Amino acid sequence: MEAYLSLLESLDAQIQNGAPLLKENDQIRVVITVQQQKILYSSVYLQLYNLVESTVSNCIKSVTDALTANDVRAKQLNESILKEWVRSIGRTHIDLSYENRLESLLIVSSHLLVDAPISKSDFVVEKGGGGNWDDVEIENICKRLGWTLKIDTTAYKSVKRKYRNDLGILGYLKSLRNDLAHGSISFEECGEGETVSNLRELAKNVFSYLLELVKFFEKKVSSQDFLLPEHRPAHSVR
C-alpha cells in the first residue's frame, strides 16, 4: 500500500512538468493518460477496503486461535462467545431439515457432556458476506463477541466524520468497493476529481483506525476476555 502511494506521488510530481512518462528499454517513453491516472487513483480505494476486510478477519481469527491454543472448554466461555460457538457448531443460523437440526443438537450436547476442548474445526465466527465492512459493522462484530470497541479518540473521530456522500471514510470505501464490484461505476469514474494528497490523507486515517482496532483485539486476547471472569488469568492485562 505504501509503495503504491509512493508511485502515485512520483507520477504526480511528473504531472507538474507535463504528462507523466514511463521509460521502456531506456529509450521509448510511454505517456500515462488522464484516464489511466484516474484508474490508478481508484485502485487505492480497493486496496484500502481489502486492507480493512483482511484486518477484521485476522482480528477475529486471533480470538478463535487463542481459544483453540489454550484447550478452552465451552463452559469457560463468556456468554457472548459461547453463543457464537453454539451458532458455529450447531449451525443455528442455517435453515436445516429436522434430521440435520437433530444431528447438530447432538453434536453440541456431546461436546458439553464430555467437556471436550474447543477445536479450530468446531469454531468459526460467521462474519457474513464480503464487501460489508465499515465502522458500524466492525463495532457490531465486537458486540457479538461481548465487547464494546474502545479506541483512540482521534482515530474514532476520523472514521465517524462525514467524508463524502454523507458517509464516513469506511462507509465510503465500502460503497465504492461494492459499486465497482457490481459494475455500477467504472474505475475511471471512481478516480474522477481525486488527488494524490487526498488519497494519502485518506490512507493515513484508515491506517490509524486499523492500528487501534488491532491493539484493541490484542488487549482482549492477551487478557483472555473471551472467558468468564473466573477463568481468566489472575493478573491479566486489562
N, C-alpha and C positions, 0 to 999 in steps of 0.2 A: 504494500500500500504506500509506504513512504517512498519507495523507489519510483512508483508510478507518478506520484505527486511531484517528485523532483524532475521527472521527464517533462511533465506538463509545464513546470516553471521554466525549464530550459527552452521549450518551444515558445512560451510566452515572451521570453526575453528576445528571441529572434524576431518575433512579430513587430517589435519596436523598430526594427530595421527593414521591415517589409515582410513578405510571406515567409513563414518558417520553411527551412530546407533540410533534407536528409541527404547525406552523401552515400553514394553507392559505388563501390570499387575505386574510391578516392578520386573519381572523375565525374561521373554522372550525378547530377543533383536532382532530386525529386522534390517538387513543391507540394507541401501539405495544404490542401484546400480548406476553405472555411467550413465546408460541410464535414470534412474529416476531423477538423478541430472540435466541432460540436459533438461528434460521435465519441471522440476521445474523452471529452469532458463528461459525457453522460455515463461513461463506464465507471467513473468514480462512485456514482450513486449505487450501482450494482455491487461494486466491491465493498462499499461501506455496509450495505444491507447484509451481504454474505458474512461479513465480519460480525455483525450483530447476531445473526442466527447461529453461527458456529460458536460464538462466545456463550450464548444462552445454553446451547446444547451441552457444551463442555462443563458449564457450571452445574447443570442438573446431573450430569453423569458423575461429577465429583461426589455428589451425595450418595448415589447408589454404589459407587465404587468403595466409598468409606464404609458403608453398611456391610457389604459382602466381604470386605477385607478383614473385618473385626468379628466375624462369626456372630453377628447380631441376630437375636430371635425376635419374632413378631411381637411377643408380649413386652419387649423392651422399647418398642417404637412409640413416639409421641402420637397423639390421636390423629393428627392430620396425615402424617407419614403412613400410619397404619391403614388409613382409608385408601391411600394411594397404592399400598401393597395389595390390599384386598381387591382393589379395582383392576390391578395388573394381573394377578394370578387367577382371580375369579372371573375376569373378563366381564365385569358388571356393566361396563359401558357399551357392550356389544349386544345386539339383538340375537339371542341364541334360542335354539329349539329347547323343548322340555328336557330331552336327553342330555344335551350338551350343558344346559344350565345345572342339571343334577351332577354331572361329572365335575364341573367347576366347583360346586359346593363341596363335593367330596375331597377335592384336591386341597381346598382351603382348610377343611376340617382336619385332614390328615396332617398337614403342616403344624397346626395348632396342637394336636394331640401328642405328636412325637417331639414337639418342641425343637424342630429342625432349624438350623441356621438358614438365613435368607441367602439365596444364591443369585448370581447375575442373571441366570435364565428365568428366575422367578419374578424379578422386579425390574420393570422398565416404566419410568414415568411417562405417561402418554402426554405428548406436548402439542398434539393437534397437527393440522396440515402446515406445510411450508408456506412462507410468504405472509405470515400473520404477526410477526414480532414487532412490537413498538413498546414504548414505556408503560402503557396501560397493561398490555398482555404480560410483560415481564413482572410487573407488580402482582398481577393475578396469579402467576405460577408460584411466586413466593408465598402468597397467601395460601395456596393449595398445600404448600409444604409446612404451613403453620407459622410463617414468619411475616413480619412487616418490613419491607425493604427500607433500609436507612442508609443514606449515602451523603457525601459532602454536599453542602447547600449550593455551592456554585455549580457543581455538576448537575444537581437536581433542577435548578432553575434553567440551565442551558437547554435541557430537553423538554421542559414544560412551556418555555416561551414560544409564542406563535412564530413560526418561521415563514411558511408560505401556504396559501390556500386554507388558511385558518387551522393549520396543523403544526404540531411541534416537529423537531427535526427527525425523530424516529418515525413518527406517523407519516411524514412526507417521504422518507426513504421507502417505507413500506408501500405507500401509494404508488410511487414511481416504479418500484420493482414489479408490482402486480400489473400496472398498466403496460409495462414493457413485455412482461411475460404473456399477457393476453392480447398483445398487438394493438392496444388502444392508442398508443402513441409510438412514434419511431424514435430511434436513438438520436437522430438529428434534432427532432422536436424537443427531446428531453434535455439536450445541451444548449438549447436556444437561450441567448442572453446571459449565459453563465460566464464567470471569470475564474481564473486560477486562484486568485487571492480569496475569493468567497469559498471555493471548494476546500482550500487549505484550512480556513476557519471552521468550516462545517466538519471536516475530518477531526480537527483538534477537539471540538466539543463532543463528538461521538467517542473518540478515544478516551477522553476524561471520564465520561459516563461509564463506559465498559470497564475501565480500570477500577472504578468504585464498585461496580457490580461484582467483579472477580474478588475484590478484597472482602466484600460482604459475605460471599459464599465461602471463602477460605476461612473466615472467622467462624461461621456457623459449623463448618465441617470440623475445624480444629477443636471447638468446644463441644462437639457431638450433640448439637441441638436437635438432631433428628431423633434422639432418645428421650424417654421420660426423664424428668429431673433426677430421680433416684438412681438412674443407671448411667448418668454422665460421670466423667472423671471428677474427683473431689476438687481438683484445682484447675479446672478447665478455664481457658481464657474467655471472658465474656465480651 
